Amino acid sequence: MRLDWRLDAPLPPVAQALLQRTADACATREGLGGRLQAFVWVTDEAGMRRINAAQRGVDAVTDVLSFPMVHFRKGTARDHPGRLRGALDPDTGCAHLGDVVLCLPRARDQAADYGHGLLRELCYLLTHGLFHLMGYDHTGPADTAAMRAMEEGSLAAVQMGREARQETPQDGEEESLTDQELLNQALSAMRNAYAPYSGFAVGACLLATDGRVFTGCNVENASFGLTICAERAALCKAVSEGAKTFTAIAIAARGAAPYPCGACRQVLHEFGPGMRVLVTWDEHTDQTTLDALLPHGFGPDALLGGKGEGA
């Protein structure tokens, strides 16, 4: 799903990237893939009060508002392909569903009240708003249950379900994904591994310095030397999307500790020699650093006086 943004209240990059993945999960769960778009406005309490007054005649600060552009009398968006075609934006090729407004201070307060982090709360509020745009509501028990199931399923797809917990940052600190959330995404990626020869499935989740995350799994080959490890799969995906510096990688497997192999250590060193390395297997977790795993690593600074960054 395409999201267009207005950020009156600033969001850290990791939050914006996670909200985009959450929106994609909502579209996928509704069965509509990437053919949708919505406008997301993140504002403060004063902004939310103005919007409520102007659009609803209500003097109040609410956590989320939805303004649908397409109305579905029966069913939801998936049941009305004709109405979606009628809402097509010719510039983007996507059906414009409407607007969602999020109140950042209210989200922070509710996250503290419910005992989870701001990211989980923002993701929940966005799913709530987006499913309203898709025709869901909570006017009765059956409608409420259906909407809640769609919300929780979408949140679980991005590891932000009810079990998600994270520490709330102190004033001046930036919201970031927790180690457990990175490990959860590595575990999710592990399920897609193609490992018919070794039987050793591995998943990896790489955290870029701009807050984006990239996952990968190992992909084996009958010509064994052509096998690619999960760490390098995630790294290639990240670099292809423009990310070239990283702060952490989480790696998951079963049966043995999945510390990176020597080749992966060298490849990762190219882009983040000081990154943290988190590993999980069975009921165990451990952490170290890439510097500890590859002391005296050979990197770009050893070539051309440190001026040889590739194009």
C-alpha positions in Angstrom: 0.0 0.0 0.0 1.2 3.4 -0.9 1.3 5.9 2.0 1.5 9.7 1.5 2.6 11.6 4.6 2.1 14.8 6.4 4.3 14.9 9.6 3.4 17.9 11.8 4.8 15.9 14.7 8.1 14.3 13.8 8.4 10.5 13.6 11.8 8.8 13.9 12.7 6.9 10.6 12.2 3.5 12.2 8.6 4.4 13.1 7.8 5.6 9.6 9.3 2.5 8.0 7.4 0.2 10.4 4.1 2.0 9.7 4.7 1.5 6.0 5.2 -2.3 6.5 2.1 -2.3 8.7 0.0 -0.7 6.0 1.3 -3.3 3.5 0.3 -6.0 5.9 -3.2 -4.5 6.1 -3.6 -4.5 2.3 -2.3 -8.0 2.0 -4.7 -9.3 4.7 -7.6 -7.7 2.9 -6.4 -9.4 -0.2 -5.7 -6.3 -2.2 -1.9 -6.3 -2.5 -0.3 -3.0 -3.4 -3.2 -1.5 -5.3 -4.2 0.9 -2.5 -3.1 4.3 -1.2 -3.9 6.4 1.8 -2.9 9.8 3.2 -1.5 9.6 6.8 -1.3 12.8 8.8 0.6 12.7 12.1 -0.2 15.7 14.3 -0.1 16.9 17.9 -3.0 17.5 20.3 -3.7 21.0 19.1 -3.8 19.8 15.5 -6.1 16.9 16.3 -8.5 19.3 18.2 -8.6 21.5 15.1 -9.4 18.6 12.8 -12.1 17.3 15.1 -13.7 20.7 15.3 -13.5 21.4 11.6 -14.6 18.0 10.4 -16.9 16.6 13.1 -18.0 19.7 15.1 -16.4 18.1 18.2 -14.1 19.9 20.6 -11.9 16.9 21.5 -8.6 15.3 21.1 -8.8 11.8 19.8 -6.1 9.2 19.1 -7.1 8.4 15.5 -9.5 9.7 12.9 -10.5 8.1 9.6 -12.0 9.9 6.6 -13.0 7.3 3.9 -13.1 8.3 0.2 -14.8 5.1 -0.8 -18.0 3.8 0.9 -19.0 0.2 1.0 -22.7 -0.5 1.8 -22.2 -4.2 2.2 -19.0 -6.1 2.8 -15.5 -4.5 2.7 -13.1 -3.3 0.1 -12.3 -6.8 -1.2 -16.0 -7.2 -2.1 -16.2 -4.1 -4.3 -13.5 -4.1 -7.0 -15.7 -1.8 -9.1 -15.8 0.9 -6.4 -12.0 0.6 -6.0 -11.5 1.1 -9.7 -13.7 4.2 -9.5 -11.3 5.6 -6.8 -8.2 5.1 -9.0 -5.6 7.8 -8.8 -4.3 8.0 -12.4 -0.9 9.4 -11.2 -0.2 6.4 -9.0 -2.4 3.6 -10.3 -3.7 3.0 -6.8 -7.2 3.3 -5.4 -7.3 6.2 -2.9 -9.1 5.0 0.2 -9.0 8.2 2.2 -7.1 9.9 5.1 -6.0 8.7 8.5 -5.0 11.1 11.2 -2.8 10.0 14.1 -2.2 12.0 17.3 1.3 11.4 18.4 1.1 12.7 22.0 -2.1 10.6 22.6 -0.3 7.5 21.2 2.6 8.0 23.6 0.2 8.4 26.6 -1.8 5.3 25.6 1.4 3.2 25.1 2.4 4.0 28.6 -1.1 3.2 30.0 -1.2 -0.2 28.2 2.4 -1.1 29.1 3.8 -1.4 25.5 5.9 0.8 23.3 5.0 3.7 21.1 5.7 1.7 18.0 3.1 -1.0 18.9 0.5 1.8 19.7 1.2 3.7 16.4 0.9 0.4 14.4 -2.4 -0.4 16.1 -3.9 3.0 15.5 -2.8 2.9 11.9 -4.4 -0.5 11.3 -7.6 0.7 13.0 -7.7 3.7 10.8 -6.9 1.8 7.6 -9.5 -0.9 8.2 -12.1 1.8 8.7 -11.2 3.1 5.3 -11.7 -0.4 3.9 -15.2 -0.6 5.3 -14.8 -2.2 8.7 -16.5 -0.9 11.8 -17.2 -1.7 15.4 -20.9 -0.9 15.8 -21.9 -4.3 17.0 -20.3 -7.4 18.5 -19.9 -9.3 15.2 -18.5 -6.3 13.4 -16.1 -5.5 16.3 -14.8 -9.1 16.3 -14.2 -9.1 12.6 -12.4 -5.8 12.7 -10.2 -6.8 15.7 -9.3 -10.1 13.9 -8.1 -8.1 10.9 -6.2 -5.6 13.0 -4.4 -8.3 15.1 -3.6 -10.4 12.1 -1.9 -7.5 10.4 0.0 -6.5 13.5 1.2 -10.1 14.0 2.5 -10.1 10.4 5.0 -7.3 11.4 5.7 -8.7 14.9 3.6 -6.0 16.6 0.9 -8.2 18.0 -0.4 -8.1 21.6 2.7 -9.9 22.8 5.0 -7.1 21.5 6.6 -5.2 24.4 9.4 -2.5 24.4 10.7 0.0 26.7 9.4 3.5 26.4 12.4 5.8 25.6 13.2 8.6 28.0 13.0 12.2 27.0 15.5 13.0 24.2 15.9 9.3 23.2 14.8 8.1 19.8 12.3 5.2 19.5 13.9 2.1 18.0 13.1 -1.5 17.6 14.0 -3.7 20.5 16.4 -6.6 20.3 13.5 -9.0 20.8 11.6 -7.4 17.9 14.7 -7.8 15.6 15.0 -11.5 16.7 11.3 -12.0 16.1 11.7 -10.8 12.5 14.7 -13.0 12.0 12.6 -16.0 13.3 9.8 -15.0 10.8 12.3 -14.8 7.9 13.7 -18.3 9.0 10.4 -19.9 8.0 11.0 -19.0 4.4 14.4 -20.6 4.2 15.2 -23.0 1.4 17.5 -25.6 3.0 16.7 -29.0 1.5 20.3 -30.2 1.7 21.5 -29.2 5.1 18.1 -29.0 6.8 19.5 -26.0 8.7 17.1 -23.1 8.2 18.4 -19.6 9.1 16.7 -16.2 9.1 18.3 -12.8 9.5 17.1 -9.3 10.2 19.4 -6.3 9.5 18.9 -2.9 11.2 20.1 0.1 9.1 21.2 3.3 10.7 18.2 5.1 9.2 15.8 2.8 11.1 14.8 0.5 8.2 15.0 -3.2 8.6 15.7 -5.9 6.0 15.2 -9.6 6.3 16.7 -12.6 4.5 16.9 -16.4 4.7 19.4 -18.9 3.5 18.9 -20.2 0.0 20.7 -23.4 -0.8 21.6 -24.8 -4.2 22.4 -28.2 -5.6 25.8 -26.8 -6.5 26.6 -26.3 -2.9 29.1 -23.4 -3.4 26.2 -21.2 -4.8 24.3 -21.3 -1.5 23.7 -17.9 0.0 23.5 -17.4 3.7 20.6 -15.5 5.4 23.0 -12.7 6.5 24.1 -12.0 2.9 20.6 -12.3 1.5 19.4 -9.6 4.0 22.5 -7.4 3.2 22.0 -7.6 -0.6 18.3 -6.7 -0.2 19.3 -3.7 2.0 22.0 -2.4 -0.3 19.7 -2.7 -3.3 17.3 -0.4 -1.4 19.9 2.2 -0.7 21.0 1.2 2.8 24.7 1.0 3.3 25.4 1.4 7.0 24.0 -0.8 9.8 23.9 -1.0 13.5 22.7 -4.5 14.3 21.9 -7.9 12.8 19.7 -10.6 14.4 20.1 -14.2 13.3 17.8 -17.1 14.1 18.0 -20.9 13.7 17.1 -24.1 15.4 19.4 -26.8 16.8 22.6 -24.8 16.9 23.8 -21.2 17.5 23.8 -19.4 14.1 26.8 -17.2 14.5 27.8 -15.8 11.0 30.1 -17.9 8.9 33.5 -16.4 8.0 32.3 -15.2 4.6 29.3 -13.4 6.1 31.5 -11.8 8.7 33.7 -10.4 6.0 30.8 -9.2 3.9 29.0 -7.6 6.9 32.3 -5.9 7.9 32.2 -3.9 4.6 29.1 -2.0 5.8 29.1 -2.1 9.6 32.3 -3.3 11.3 31.0 -2.3 14.7 27.5 -3.7 14.4 25.9 -5.7 17.2 25.2 -9.4 16.4 22.2 -11.0 18.1 21.6 -14.8 17.8 18.8 -17.0 18.9 18.3 -20.8 18.7 15.9 -23.0 20.5 15.4 -21.4 23.9 18.8 -19.6 23.8 19.9 -16.1 22.9 23.3 -14.5 22.8 24.9 -11.3 21.6 28.3 -10.0 20.6 29.8 -7.6 18.1 31.1 -8.0 14.6 34.5 -6.6 15.7 34.7 -9.4 18.3 33.8 -12.1 15.7 36.2 -10.6 13.1 39.1 -8.9 14.9 41.5 -6.8 12.7 39.0 -7.1 9.8 40.0 -6.1 6.3 37.7 -3.3 5.0 37.4 -0.3 2.7 39.8 1.8 4.9 42.6 -0.6 3.9 42.3 0.3 0.2 43.0 3.6 -1.4 43.5 5.4 1.9 39.9 4.8 2.9 38.6 6.7 -0.3 37.5 3.7 -2.3 33.8 3.5 -1.7 32.1 1.7 -4.5 29.5 3.3 -6.7 
